[in-house]
């Protein structure tokens, strides 16, 4: 008798990964919290892990991406509005994100380890969705730049660090919580910020400045304030440009269009024109790069965390699917070559994690006055941002391939993850910019490079391959390699640091696999090429979500 397809049970199709705790099932992350923030209470991580692993949050994220924001330029009478309209799912999701404190904990909790916990919160949120990385990350990272003017910081900081999400279009002083963004990139300038054309003229009536120019990428245009680079008589300067003027009227910020992006579709990015937009200067005139870098160093770290969240989610999805799918008479995950692929993906994710959380501790220690930690973080952030963001698109693609055709359709999250994966490598410093920044840091501060080499040397004599690379890296103490070789150098330095951290902090079967694969001269980056003798099954079991 014929049976209708809708009456058949699911046939060898694993159920979606949901209803799990993204923190409790992440062994390497829990170990990192115990190590890098000893004694810290991880209750909020357990709570957030259950939230982001829930079917409810997954549905919110899905709906937010299926219904991207739209620009409402004018009202019915033709008056300028320049409002961005979001689907209710976005607001519900943002309310969870802001409520977690992932944008503020490092500033509101002065205890040691708070930055490590904050980084883990941000990481967990980005496992669910990376579109929130921009509004949350920039809101978190603006504080050091604002602190260059104590009066401005005193007014803005309490609402920026609030855990109340307030999407209303009102002057900042009338809201319970604020979002902050950046308006830096211009059509003519791109990465070459010295070409910025936006002009800033003093406004004697208010003591502020009036900004005029066009910003090619103005992300999170619904934010309550933006850090803007503009040109004054003394050179490029940094400004805080609020959405509303001091008299309560709308600032002269005009949105020409929202960008139609490959991914990141739930988050709004725009082109904006400033026509005598009112702003206040942060820091001295002509010192805008110096002020902005206080923010950019933090945003680079958060961008890398966002990529790590995506990578770990892609790997978790692949492990879950391969564990529930039968092929050729066995679970897909147990087929030798597939097991190699899954183990290699898991290894990549854990190596990125140990570097991220070690860097988070360095950032935390630096805030508490540890100058050596600040030197280490200066280079470690760039290494983490460069390599994690570079590896994430490849990992997302490889994880998608585990699903076969099921990974290429929108029913599961793999297509969205794949579209999202390249973004963070572009944003806040592309690969070339970061590699050149590493070389610049070595030239300007030899002690920063010494701090990284010292960290690597803590695993000396445990792996001959690492010892060889360390000796080579030592030769660059006096002079870094030439610019054309910056990528090879940065990659080698990052892999050596990851290997050292895994040797000291991960199970031996994890560290041995990374050293045997990534440090070998034959390494080419393809997943599924772990050499014979690696304990692939144990690596997979350690990483599999429960």
C-alpha positions as CSV (number, residue, x, y, z in Angstrom):
1,X,0.0,0.0,0.0
2,X,1.2,3.5,-0.9
3,X,2.1,5.7,2.2
4,X,2.0,9.4,1.8
5,X,5.3,11.1,2.4
6,X,3.9,13.3,5.2
7,X,3.0,10.1,7.1
8,X,6.5,8.7,7.1
9,X,8.7,9.2,10.1
10,X,11.9,11.2,9.7
11,X,14.3,8.9,7.8
12,X,17.9,9.3,8.8
13,X,17.5,13.1,9.2
14,X,18.9,14.3,12.6
15,X,16.8,16.7,14.4
16,X,18.1,20.4,14.6
17,X,20.6,21.1,17.4
18,X,18.5,22.9,20.0
19,X,17.5,22.6,23.7
20,X,21.1,22.3,24.8
21,X,23.3,24.4,27.1
22,X,26.0,26.1,24.9
23,X,28.2,26.7,27.9
24,X,27.8,23.6,29.9
25,X,28.5,21.4,26.9
26,X,31.6,23.4,25.9
27,X,34.3,21.7,27.8
28,X,37.2,23.8,26.6
29,X,35.4,27.0,27.5
30,X,34.5,25.9,31.0
31,X,38.1,24.9,31.5
32,X,39.3,28.2,30.2
33,X,37.0,30.1,32.6
34,X,38.4,28.1,35.6
35,X,41.9,28.8,34.4
36,X,41.8,32.4,33.3
37,X,39.3,33.7,35.8
38,X,39.9,31.5,38.9
39,X,37.2,31.8,41.5
40,X,34.9,33.7,39.3
41,X,31.2,32.9,39.5
42,X,30.1,31.4,36.1
43,X,26.4,31.2,37.0
44,X,25.4,33.8,34.4
45,X,27.4,31.8,31.8
46,X,25.3,28.7,32.6
47,X,22.1,30.7,32.3
48,X,23.1,32.4,29.1
49,X,24.3,29.1,27.7
50,X,20.8,27.6,28.2
51,X,19.2,30.6,26.6
52,X,21.3,30.7,23.4
53,X,20.9,27.0,23.0
54,X,17.2,27.2,23.2
55,X,14.8,26.7,20.3
56,X,13.1,30.0,21.2
57,X,16.3,32.1,20.6
58,X,17.1,30.2,17.4
59,X,13.6,31.1,16.2
60,X,14.1,34.8,17.1
61,X,17.4,34.8,15.2
62,X,15.9,33.1,12.2
63,X,13.0,35.6,12.0
64,X,15.3,38.6,12.5
65,X,17.4,37.5,9.5
66,X,14.4,36.7,7.4
67,X,13.0,40.2,8.0
68,X,15.9,42.5,7.7
69,X,15.7,46.2,8.7
70,X,14.3,48.8,6.4
71,X,14.9,52.5,6.0
72,X,12.0,54.9,6.6
73,X,13.5,58.1,5.2
74,X,10.5,60.4,5.4
75,X,7.1,60.5,7.1
76,X,3.7,60.7,5.3
77,X,4.1,64.5,5.1
78,X,7.5,64.3,3.5
79,X,9.5,65.4,6.6
80,X,12.9,63.6,7.1
81,X,12.8,60.8,9.6
82,X,15.9,58.7,8.8
83,X,14.6,55.9,11.0
84,X,15.5,52.3,10.7
85,X,12.6,49.9,11.3
86,X,13.4,46.5,12.7
87,X,11.3,43.3,13.0
88,X,10.1,42.7,16.6
89,X,12.3,39.5,16.7
90,X,15.4,41.7,16.5
91,X,14.3,43.8,19.5
92,X,13.4,40.7,21.5
93,X,16.9,39.2,20.7
94,X,18.7,42.5,21.5
95,X,16.9,42.7,24.8
96,X,18.4,39.3,25.7
97,X,21.8,40.4,24.5
98,X,21.9,43.7,26.4
99,X,20.4,42.1,29.5
100,X,23.3,39.6,29.6
101,X,25.8,42.4,30.3
102,X,28.0,41.2,27.5
103,X,28.5,44.8,26.4
104,X,29.2,46.2,29.9
105,X,30.4,43.7,32.5
106,X,34.1,44.6,32.1
107,X,33.3,48.2,33.0
108,X,30.8,47.7,35.7
109,X,32.5,45.0,37.7
110,X,36.0,45.9,38.8
111,X,36.9,42.5,40.2
112,X,39.7,40.5,38.5
113,X,38.3,38.2,35.9
114,X,35.4,40.3,34.9
115,X,36.8,40.9,31.4
116,X,37.2,37.1,31.0
117,X,33.6,36.5,31.9
118,X,32.4,39.3,29.7
119,X,34.3,37.8,26.8
120,X,32.7,34.5,27.4
121,X,29.2,36.1,27.5
122,X,29.9,37.8,24.2
123,X,31.2,34.6,22.7
124,X,28.1,32.6,23.7
125,X,25.8,35.3,22.2
126,X,27.7,35.1,18.9
127,X,27.3,31.3,18.8
128,X,23.6,32.1,18.3
129,X,24.0,35.0,16.0
130,X,26.8,37.3,14.8
131,X,24.6,40.2,13.6
132,X,24.5,41.5,17.2
133,X,28.3,41.7,17.3
134,X,28.4,45.2,15.8
135,X,25.9,47.0,18.1
136,X,27.0,45.1,21.2
137,X,30.7,45.2,20.4
138,X,31.0,48.9,19.6
139,X,28.8,49.8,22.6
140,X,31.2,47.8,24.8
141,X,34.4,49.2,23.2
142,X,33.7,52.9,23.2
143,X,34.3,53.5,26.8
144,X,38.1,54.1,26.7
145,X,37.6,56.6,23.9
146,X,34.9,58.4,25.8
147,X,37.1,58.5,28.9
148,X,39.4,61.0,27.2
149,X,36.8,63.6,28.2
150,X,35.7,62.9,31.8
151,X,32.7,65.2,31.5
152,X,31.3,63.5,28.5
153,X,32.0,60.1,30.0
154,X,30.2,61.0,33.2
155,X,27.1,61.8,31.3
156,X,27.1,58.9,28.8
157,X,28.7,56.0,30.6
158,X,25.9,55.1,33.0
159,X,23.4,54.6,30.2
160,X,25.9,52.9,27.9
161,X,26.7,50.3,30.5
162,X,23.0,49.8,31.5
163,X,21.5,46.4,30.9
164,X,18.2,47.9,29.8
165,X,17.6,47.8,26.0
166,X,15.9,50.9,24.9
167,X,15.2,51.2,21.2
168,X,13.2,54.4,21.3
169,X,14.2,57.3,19.2
170,X,14.8,59.9,21.9
171,X,17.6,62.2,23.1
172,X,20.2,60.2,25.1
173,X,19.4,61.8,28.4
174,X,15.8,60.6,28.2
175,X,16.6,56.9,27.6
176,X,17.4,54.0,30.0
177,X,20.1,52.4,27.8
178,X,22.2,53.6,24.9
179,X,23.9,52.0,21.9
180,X,27.1,53.5,20.4
181,X,28.5,53.1,16.9
182,X,31.4,54.4,14.7
183,X,31.4,56.4,11.5
184,X,34.8,56.3,10.1
185,X,35.0,54.8,6.6
186,X,34.6,57.1,3.6
187,X,34.2,56.3,-0.1
188,X,37.5,57.9,-1.1
189,X,39.5,56.7,1.9
190,X,38.7,53.1,2.8
191,X,41.4,51.9,5.1
192,X,43.6,54.9,4.3
193,X,42.1,57.1,7.0
194,X,44.5,60.0,6.3
195,X,42.4,60.8,3.2
196,X,39.2,61.4,5.3
197,X,37.4,64.4,3.8
198,X,34.6,65.0,6.4
199,X,35.2,68.5,7.9
200,X,34.6,69.7,11.4
201,X,34.2,73.4,12.2
202,X,33.9,74.9,15.6
203,X,30.4,75.9,16.7
204,X,31.0,79.0,19.0
205,X,27.3,79.0,20.1
206,X,27.6,75.7,21.9
207,X,31.3,75.0,22.2
208,X,30.9,71.9,20.0
209,X,31.6,71.3,16.4
210,X,29.6,71.0,13.2
211,X,30.5,68.0,10.9
212,X,29.9,67.8,7.2
213,X,30.7,64.9,4.9
214,X,29.7,61.5,3.8
215,X,30.4,58.2,5.6
216,X,30.4,55.2,3.2
217,X,29.9,52.6,6.0
218,X,27.9,53.8,8.9
219,X,26.9,50.6,10.8
220,X,24.1,50.6,13.5
221,X,22.6,54.0,12.3
222,X,19.9,53.6,15.0
223,X,22.6,54.1,17.7
224,X,22.3,56.9,20.1
225,X,25.8,58.2,19.4
226,X,28.6,57.7,17.0
227,X,32.4,58.1,17.3
228,X,33.3,60.0,14.1
229,X,36.7,60.9,12.5
230,X,36.7,64.3,10.8
231,X,39.2,66.8,9.7
232,X,40.0,70.0,11.7
233,X,42.6,72.7,11.1
234,X,45.0,70.6,13.3
235,X,44.3,67.4,11.5
236,X,42.1,64.3,11.9
237,X,40.2,64.5,15.2
238,X,37.7,62.3,17.0
239,X,34.1,63.3,17.9
240,X,31.1,62.0,19.7
241,X,28.1,62.7,17.4
242,X,24.8,62.2,19.2
243,X,21.6,61.3,17.4
244,X,19.9,64.4,18.8
245,X,21.3,67.9,19.3
246,X,21.5,69.4,22.8
247,X,18.2,71.3,22.2
248,X,16.4,68.0,21.6
249,X,16.0,68.3,17.8
250,X,17.2,65.6,15.4
251,X,20.9,65.9,14.5
252,X,21.6,66.5,10.8
253,X,22.5,62.9,9.9
254,X,20.8,61.8,6.7
255,X,20.7,58.1,5.7
256,X,20.9,57.6,1.9
257,X,20.4,53.9,1.9
258,X,20.9,50.7,3.9
259,X,23.6,48.4,2.5
260,X,22.4,45.2,0.8
261,X,24.9,42.8,2.4
262,X,25.9,39.3,1.6
263,X,25.3,38.3,5.3
264,X,24.8,40.1,8.6
265,X,21.3,40.9,7.3
266,X,19.6,41.4,10.6
267,X,22.0,44.2,11.4
268,X,21.6,47.6,9.7
269,X,24.5,49.2,7.9
270,X,24.1,52.4,6.0
271,X,25.5,55.3,3.9
272,X,25.1,58.6,5.7
273,X,25.6,62.2,5.0
274,X,26.4,64.7,7.7
275,X,25.2,68.3,7.1
276,X,26.5,70.4,9.9
277,X,25.8,67.6,12.4
278,X,26.5,68.6,15.9
279,X,29.3,66.8,17.8
280,X,31.7,67.1,20.7
281,X,35.4,66.6,20.4
282,X,37.1,63.7,22.2
283,X,40.8,64.4,23.0
284,X,42.9,67.0,21.4
285,X,42.5,68.3,17.9
286,X,44.6,66.4,15.5
287,X,44.9,63.3,17.8
288,X,41.8,61.5,16.4
289,X,43.7,58.3,15.5
290,X,45.1,58.0,19.0
291,X,41.7,58.4,20.5
292,X,40.0,56.1,18.1
293,X,42.6,53.4,18.6
294,X,41.6,53.1,22.2
295,X,38.3,51.8,20.8
296,X,39.6,49.9,17.8
297,X,41.9,47.7,19.8
298,X,38.9,46.5,21.8
299,X,36.6,46.1,18.8
300,X,39.2,44.0,17.1
301,X,39.2,41.6,20.0
302,X,35.4,41.4,20.0
303,X,35.3,40.9,16.2
304,X,37.6,37.9,16.6
305,X,35.3,36.6,19.4
306,X,32.4,36.9,17.1
307,X,34.2,34.8,14.4
308,X,35.1,32.3,17.1
309,X,31.4,32.0,18.1
310,X,30.5,31.4,14.5
311,X,33.2,28.8,14.1
312,X,32.3,26.9,17.2
313,X,28.6,26.9,16.3
314,X,29.4,25.6,12.8
315,X,31.6,22.8,14.3
316,X,28.9,22.0,16.9
317,X,26.3,21.8,14.2
318,X,28.5,19.5,12.1
319,X,29.3,17.2,15.1
320,X,25.6,17.0,16.0
321,X,24.5,16.2,12.5
322,X,27.3,13.6,11.9
323,X,26.5,12.0,15.2
324,X,22.8,11.4,14.2
325,X,23.3,10.5,10.6
326,X,23.9,6.9,9.4
327,X,26.0,6.3,6.3
328,X,27.4,3.0,4.8
329,X,26.2,1.1,7.9
330,X,27.8,3.3,10.6
331,X,27.3,6.7,12.2
332,X,28.7,9.3,9.9
333,X,31.0,10.6,12.6
334,X,32.7,7.2,12.9
335,X,33.7,6.9,9.3
336,X,37.5,7.3,9.4
337,X,37.9,10.2,6.9
338,X,34.9,12.0,8.3
339,X,36.2,11.5,11.8
340,X,39.4,13.2,10.6
341,X,37.5,16.2,9.2
342,X,35.5,16.6,12.4
343,X,38.5,16.2,14.6
344,X,40.4,18.8,12.6
345,X,37.5,21.3,12.8
346,X,37.3,20.7,16.5
347,X,41.0,21.3,16.9
348,X,40.8,24.6,15.1
349,X,38.0,25.8,17.3
350,X,39.8,24.8,20.5
351,X,43.1,26.4,19.4
352,X,41.3,29.6,18.7
353,X,39.5,29.5,22.0
354,X,42.6,29.1,24.2
355,X,44.2,32.1,22.4
356,X,41.0,34.1,22.9
357,X,40.6,33.5,26.5
358,X,44.3,33.9,27.3
359,X,44.1,37.3,25.5
360,X,41.0,38.1,27.5
361,X,43.0,37.6,30.7
362,X,45.8,39.8,29.4
363,X,43.2,42.6,28.7
364,X,41.8,42.1,32.2
365,X,45.3,42.1,33.8
366,X,46.2,45.2,31.8
367,X,43.2,47.1,33.2
368,X,44.5,46.3,36.7
369,X,47.9,47.9,35.9
370,X,49.9,44.9,34.6
371,X,52.1,46.6,31.9
372,X,53.5,43.2,30.8
373,X,50.0,42.0,30.1
374,X,49.3,45.1,28.1
375,X,52.3,44.5,26.0
376,X,51.3,40.9,25.4
377,X,47.7,42.0,24.5
378,X,49.0,44.6,22.0
379,X,50.2,41.8,19.7
380,X,47.9,38.9,20.8
381,X,44.7,40.8,19.9
382,X,46.1,41.3,16.3
383,X,47.1,37.6,16.1
384,X,43.7,36.4,17.3
385,X,41.8,38.8,15.0
386,X,43.9,37.9,11.9
387,X,44.0,34.1,12.2
388,X,40.6,33.3,13.8
389,X,38.8,35.5,11.2
390,X,40.8,34.0,8.4
391,X,40.0,30.4,9.4
392,X,36.4,30.9,10.2
393,X,35.1,31.0,6.6
394,X,37.0,27.9,5.7
395,X,35.7,26.1,8.8
396,X,32.1,27.2,8.1
397,X,32.4,25.9,4.5
398,X,33.8,22.6,5.7
399,X,31.1,22.2,8.4
400,X,28.5,22.9,5.7
401,X,29.9,20.1,3.6
402,X,29.4,17.6,6.4
403,X,25.6,18.2,5.9
404,X,25.8,17.6,2.2
405,X,22.8,19.2,0.4
406,X,21.1,19.7,3.8
407,X,23.7,22.3,4.6
408,X,23.0,24.4,1.6
409,X,19.3,25.1,2.3
410,X,17.8,27.6,4.7
411,X,16.0,25.1,6.9
412,X,19.2,24.8,9.0
413,X,21.6,27.6,10.0
414,X,24.6,26.6,7.9
415,X,23.7,28.8,4.9
416,X,23.4,31.8,7.2
417,X,26.7,31.0,9.0
418,X,28.4,30.6,5.7
419,X,27.2,34.0,4.4
420,X,28.2,35.6,7.7
421,X,31.7,34.0,8.0
422,X,33.8,36.4,5.8
423,X,32.6,39.6,7.4
424,X,34.8,39.8,10.4
425,X,38.0,39.4,8.4
426,X,37.0,42.6,6.6
427,X,35.7,44.6,9.4
428,X,38.0,46.5,11.9
429,X,41.2,45.8,10.1
430,X,41.6,43.4,7.1
431,X,44.3,40.7,7.1
432,X,46.9,43.0,5.6
433,X,46.2,45.8,8.0
434,X,46.6,43.4,11.0
435,X,49.8,41.8,9.8
436,X,51.3,45.2,9.2
437,X,50.2,46.2,12.7
438,X,52.0,43.2,14.1
439,X,55.2,44.4,12.4
440,X,54.6,47.9,13.6
441,X,54.2,46.8,17.2
442,X,57.5,44.9,17.0
443,X,59.3,47.9,15.7
444,X,57.8,50.3,18.2
445,X,57.9,48.1,21.3
446,X,60.4,45.2,21.4
447,X,59.1,44.3,24.8
448,X,55.7,43.5,23.4
449,X,57.2,41.0,21.0
450,X,59.3,39.7,23.9
451,X,56.2,39.2,25.9
452,X,54.7,37.0,23.2
453,X,57.9,35.0,22.7
454,X,58.1,34.5,26.5
455,X,54.6,33.1,26.5
456,X,55.5,30.7,23.7
457,X,58.7,29.7,25.5
458,X,56.7,28.5,28.5
459,X,56.1,25.3,26.5
460,X,59.7,24.9,25.5
461,X,61.2,21.4,25.3
462,X,57.7,19.8,25.0
463,X,57.6,19.7,21.2
464,X,60.7,19.7,18.8
465,X,58.7,21.4,16.0
466,X,57.7,24.2,18.4
467,X,61.2,24.6,19.6
468,X,62.5,25.0,16.0
469,X,59.9,27.6,15.2
470,X,60.6,29.5,18.5
471,X,64.3,29.7,17.5
472,X,63.3,31.1,14.1
473,X,61.0,33.7,15.7
474,X,63.7,34.7,18.1
475,X,65.8,35.9,15.1
476,X,63.3,38.7,14.5
477,X,63.8,40.4,17.8
478,X,66.1,43.0,16.3
479,X,64.2,43.5,13.0
480,X,60.9,42.0,11.9
481,X,60.6,40.5,8.4
482,X,60.0,42.6,5.4
483,X,56.4,43.7,4.6
484,X,55.8,41.2,1.8
485,X,56.4,38.3,4.2
486,X,54.1,39.7,7.0
487,X,51.3,37.2,6.5
488,X,53.6,34.1,6.7
489,X,55.3,35.6,9.8
490,X,52.0,36.4,11.5
491,X,50.6,32.9,10.8
492,X,53.7,31.2,12.2
493,X,53.7,33.4,15.3
494,X,50.0,32.7,15.9
495,X,50.3,28.9,15.4
496,X,53.3,28.8,17.8
497,X,51.3,30.7,20.4
498,X,48.3,28.4,20.0
499,X,50.6,25.3,20.3
500,X,52.2,26.6,23.5
501,X,48.8,27.3,25.1
502,X,47.4,23.9,24.1
503,X,50.5,22.1,25.3
504,X,50.1,23.7,28.7
505,X,46.3,23.7,29.1
506,X,44.6,21.1,26.9
507,X,44.7,17.3,27.0
508,X,47.8,15.9,25.4
509,X,45.9,14.3,22.6
510,X,44.7,17.8,21.6
511,X,48.0,19.5,21.8
512,X,49.8,16.7,20.1
513,X,47.4,16.8,17.1
514,X,47.9,20.6,16.7
515,X,51.7,20.3,16.8
516,X,51.8,17.4,14.4
517,X,49.6,19.1,11.9
518,X,49.9,22.9,12.1
519,X,53.6,23.1,12.9
520,X,54.7,20.7,10.3
521,X,56.3,22.1,7.1
522,X,53.7,20.2,5.1
523,X,50.8,22.1,6.6
524,X,48.5,23.7,4.0
525,X,45.4,24.5,6.0
526,X,42.9,22.0,4.5
527,X,40.7,20.3,7.1
528,X,40.7,16.5,7.4
529,X,44.5,16.2,7.0
530,X,45.5,15.3,10.6
531,X,48.4,12.8,10.3
532,X,48.3,9.2,11.3
533,X,48.5,8.6,15.1
534,X,46.2,11.5,16.1
535,X,43.5,10.4,18.5
536,X,40.7,11.7,16.4
537,X,37.8,10.0,18.2
538,X,38.8,11.5,21.5
539,X,39.1,15.0,20.0
540,X,35.6,14.6,18.5
541,X,34.1,13.3,21.7
542,X,35.6,16.2,23.7
543,X,34.1,18.8,21.3
544,X,30.7,17.3,20.7
545,X,27.7,19.2,22.1
546,X,25.7,17.4,24.7
